[in-house]
């Protein structure tokens, strides 16, 4: 009996992403980026702890517009104030560039749409550098050593 194959829909942050053609980025890495941005858009109390558990290496660093967060505790706690002015947030990645042939040092261009608590809607462009821990990359369980955001000027 023949079975019909259906394409699996990609998570919204990477649904329309244009990936590099010079080298292959593994599905594990794509999934990691999708998970990071899905958690960044999650106002739930487990978003920070999940970033620590499922996204960053044990010594990871996150540099964002709100500050620099080094290590598990700081990254987990970084989500506590992420929703004081924002009621809805949605990140999408338009394009990813790669620096090295191992695809461990990436640059992403994206958009963040936000609905603020005062009713205003904001759309911001950004670039982000994402450096994957070498050991986790080889093990095909990638974790970020660094995620650094560069917001575009308004």
C-alpha positions as CSV (number, residue, x, y, z in Angstrom):
1,X,0.0,0.0,0.0
2,X,1.4,3.4,-1.0
3,X,1.6,6.1,1.6
4,X,1.2,9.8,0.8
5,X,4.2,11.9,1.7
6,X,3.4,15.3,3.1
7,X,5.9,18.1,3.7
8,X,6.3,18.9,7.4
9,X,5.7,22.6,8.1
10,X,8.7,24.4,9.5
11,X,8.4,26.3,12.8
12,X,7.3,29.9,12.1
13,X,10.7,31.6,13.0
14,X,12.4,29.7,10.1
15,X,9.4,29.0,7.8
16,X,10.6,31.3,5.0
17,X,14.3,31.5,5.8
18,X,16.8,31.5,3.0
19,X,19.7,29.3,4.0
20,X,23.3,29.4,2.7
21,X,24.2,27.4,-0.3
22,X,28.0,27.4,0.1
23,X,27.8,24.9,3.0
24,X,25.1,22.7,4.5
25,X,23.5,23.8,7.7
26,X,22.2,20.7,9.5
27,X,18.6,20.3,10.5
28,X,19.7,20.1,14.1
29,X,21.1,23.7,13.8
30,X,18.0,24.9,12.0
31,X,15.9,23.4,14.8
32,X,18.1,25.1,17.4
33,X,17.5,28.5,15.8
34,X,13.8,27.9,15.6
35,X,13.6,26.8,19.2
36,X,15.6,29.9,20.4
37,X,13.3,32.3,18.7
38,X,10.1,30.4,19.6
39,X,11.2,30.6,23.3
40,X,12.1,34.3,22.9
41,X,8.5,34.8,21.8
42,X,7.1,32.7,24.7
43,X,5.9,34.7,27.8
44,X,5.5,31.5,29.8
45,X,7.6,30.9,33.0
46,X,9.5,28.0,31.5
47,X,10.9,29.9,28.5
48,X,14.1,31.0,30.3
49,X,14.8,27.6,31.9
50,X,14.2,25.9,28.5
51,X,16.7,28.3,26.9
52,X,19.3,27.1,29.4
53,X,18.4,23.4,29.1
54,X,17.8,23.2,25.3
55,X,19.5,26.1,23.6
56,X,22.7,27.3,25.3
57,X,25.8,25.5,26.4
58,X,26.6,25.5,30.1
59,X,28.8,28.6,29.7
60,X,26.7,30.3,27.0
61,X,26.3,34.1,26.7
62,X,23.4,36.1,25.4
63,X,23.9,39.7,24.4
64,X,20.7,41.5,23.8
65,X,19.4,45.1,23.8
66,X,18.4,44.6,27.4
67,X,21.9,43.5,28.6
68,X,24.5,40.8,28.7
69,X,23.6,37.5,30.3
70,X,26.4,35.0,31.0
71,X,25.8,31.5,32.2
72,X,22.7,29.5,33.0
73,X,21.3,31.5,35.8
74,X,21.6,34.8,34.1
75,X,20.1,33.5,30.8
76,X,17.2,31.9,32.6
77,X,16.5,35.1,34.6
78,X,16.8,37.3,31.5
79,X,13.2,36.4,30.5
80,X,11.8,37.8,33.7
81,X,11.6,41.4,32.5
82,X,11.2,40.6,28.8
83,X,7.4,41.1,29.0
84,X,7.0,44.2,31.1
85,X,6.2,46.4,28.1
86,X,5.5,43.7,25.5
87,X,2.3,41.7,25.2
88,X,3.1,39.7,22.0
89,X,6.4,39.1,20.3
90,X,7.1,37.2,17.1
91,X,10.6,36.8,15.5
92,X,11.1,35.6,12.0
93,X,14.5,34.9,10.3
94,X,14.7,36.0,6.7
95,X,18.2,34.9,5.9
96,X,21.2,33.1,7.5
97,X,24.8,33.5,6.5
98,X,27.7,31.3,7.5
99,X,31.3,32.3,8.4
100,X,33.0,28.9,8.6
101,X,32.8,25.6,6.6
102,X,31.6,23.8,9.7
103,X,28.5,26.1,10.0
104,X,29.2,26.9,13.6
105,X,29.5,30.7,13.3
106,X,26.3,32.1,11.8
107,X,24.8,35.5,11.2
108,X,21.0,35.8,10.9
109,X,18.9,38.7,9.6
110,X,15.4,38.9,11.0
111,X,12.4,40.8,12.0
112,X,10.7,41.1,15.4
113,X,7.1,42.2,15.5
114,X,5.8,43.3,18.9
115,X,2.5,44.5,20.3
116,X,3.2,46.7,23.3
117,X,1.0,46.8,26.3
118,X,0.1,50.4,25.5
119,X,-1.5,49.2,22.2
120,X,1.4,50.3,19.9
121,X,2.7,47.9,17.3
122,X,6.4,47.8,16.5
123,X,8.3,46.0,13.8
124,X,12.1,46.0,14.2
125,X,14.8,44.5,12.0
126,X,17.9,42.9,13.6
127,X,21.0,40.9,12.9
128,X,22.2,38.2,15.3
129,X,25.4,36.3,15.5
130,X,25.0,32.8,16.7
131,X,28.1,30.7,17.6
132,X,27.5,27.0,18.2
133,X,29.6,25.1,20.7
134,X,32.1,22.9,18.8
135,X,31.6,19.7,20.9
136,X,27.8,20.0,20.8
137,X,28.0,20.6,17.0
138,X,30.0,17.4,16.4
139,X,27.6,15.4,18.6
140,X,24.7,16.7,16.5
141,X,23.1,18.2,19.6
142,X,24.0,21.9,19.0
143,X,24.0,24.4,21.8
144,X,24.9,28.1,21.6
145,X,28.0,29.5,23.2
146,X,27.0,33.0,22.0
147,X,23.9,34.7,20.8
148,X,24.5,38.4,20.1
149,X,21.8,40.7,18.8
150,X,22.4,43.8,16.8
151,X,19.2,45.8,16.5
152,X,18.8,47.9,13.3
153,X,18.4,51.6,13.8
154,X,14.8,52.8,13.8
